[in-house]
């Protein structure tokens, strides 16, 4: 490549970087943004990008849920939005919103099998097959797993741990330590 062509490519790249720095538009109309959190999403390019990503993942989940119970998914999404908007109460609003988006994206990807799954694996608690738990790991961000025991299913997220690997759900956890 001639040095002149290289020069123009660099100028074009730099020009697009300089002029392309405005915040991304979220999936909802900025003009209809209500409350502190929606306005924050509109003004923060990172949060707007997460909102767009969630819209894509939600659309894919909606397609998968079409024959099951799509009204349940819509109701869950409305509940999630209400929870996200409650981040106005958090001392670190941005971090709360960011984490809320990341967890919701991971949840939809795992529940509707939109990403690579590893497993299932079977564990017998205390060596008793009556206490068997089926675990499926998902390549989400943050990493997740789905644990099934009897007719109960729990989604758990990878949490920081002093040692071993720990996944935490609402009322349960899976902690692997030294195999």
N, C-alpha and C positions, 0 to 999 in steps of 0.2 A: 504494500500500500504506500502510495506517495506521501510525503510529509504534509503536503497541502490537503489531501483527503483526510488524513489523520487529524489535522488542525480543525477542519470543518466538523468532523464527528465530535471532537472534544467540545467545540463551541456549542453545537446542537445539544449535547448531553448537559453541559453546564446551564444552558439557557432553559432547558426543560426542568432542571433541578431548581433553578432560582424561581421560575414563574409557576412551577407546579407545587408550591408548598402550602396552598390554601387547604383548609380542613376539608376532609371528605364529607360528603353529605350522608347523613344517616338514612336508614330505610324509611323513616317517617318524614312527613312534610315539616320543614323547619318552622314554617309559619304557624303551624298548629301545636308547636312545642308548649307543653304546660309544665309548670313547676320547675324547681331548681335543677333536678336531675336531667330532665329532657333538654333543658337549655344548656347544661354542661356538656351533654353528648353532642349537641349541635356545634359547640365552639371548640371541641377537642377532637382533633383528627384521629387519634388513637382509639378513642371510645366510639367515634362514628364508624371507623373501620370494623371494630368488633360488632357493632350493631348490624352492619351490612353482612358480616360473616354469619351472624346468628340468623339473619333473614334467609340466607342461602341454606343453612342447615335445617331451619324450621320448614322451609319449602320441601326439602328432601324427606324430612320426617313425615310431613303431611301426605306426601305421595305414598309412603310406606303404610301409613295409618288409614288410607282411604277405605279399605275393606274391613277395618277393625272398628275403631271408635274415634272418628275424627273430632267429634264434639268434645270428647274428653281431652284431647290434645289442645284444642282451642281454649278450653277452660283452664287447663294447666298453664298455658302461655299467658293468659290474662292474670292469673295468680302470680306468675313469675314477674310480670311487668310491675304489678303492685309492690312486690318484694323489692325489686330493683329500685323503684321510686322511693322506697323507705330508706334508701342509703342517705337521704338528706339528714338523717339523724346521726349518721356516723361521724366520728371526729376526722376521718380521712375519707371524704366522700368519693374522690376519684378512685382510690384503691378499692373501696367497697363496690363501686359500679363495675370496675375492671374485673374483679374477682367474680362478681355475679354473672357477667357475660361469659367468662371463661368456663365457669361451672355449668351454666345452662347449655352452652355449646357441647361440652363434654357429655353431659347427661343425655341430650338428644342423640348424639352420635352413638353412644353405647346402647341406649334403650332400643333404638331403631336400627342397630347394626349397620351404621353408615361408615364405619372404619374397620380396620383389620382387628379381628378378635383372636386371642390365643387361648385355647382350651376347647372344651371344658376340662377342668381338673377336679378330682374328687378327693376330699379330705374327710377322714373319720375322726371326729373329736374324741380324744381320750381312747382311741382305738376301737370305739363302739360304732358299728355300722348303722345303728339306729340314729346316730347323731351325724350322719353324713351331710356334708355341705358341698355343693357344686359351685365351682368358681370359674368365671370367664373373665379374662383380662382384656382391656381395650386400649388401643394405641391412641389415646386422646391427650389433650393438653388442658388441664393436668391429667395424668394417667388415672384410669378408673378400673374398677372391677364390679362385676355383678355376682352376688352371692345368693344362692338358692338353698333353702332348707325347708323341706315339706312344701307347703303352698305359699311360703313367704319369700319375697325377693327384695334384696337390698342393694342399692347402688352406693359404692364407697369410692372416695377420692384418696389418692396418695397424699400422705401428710409427712412433714419433716419428723425424723425420729433420731434419737441418740444412737441407736444401733438397730440393725435389722430393717425390715420394710414394713411400714404400717399404713394400712388403709382404714379410713374412718367413714362410717355412715352416720345416720341420724342417732341410732341407739345401739350401735354395734361396731366392732372393729375386727380387723384381721391383722395380726401381727406375726410376721415370719421372722424368726431369729435363729440364725445358724442352721438353716435347713429344717 
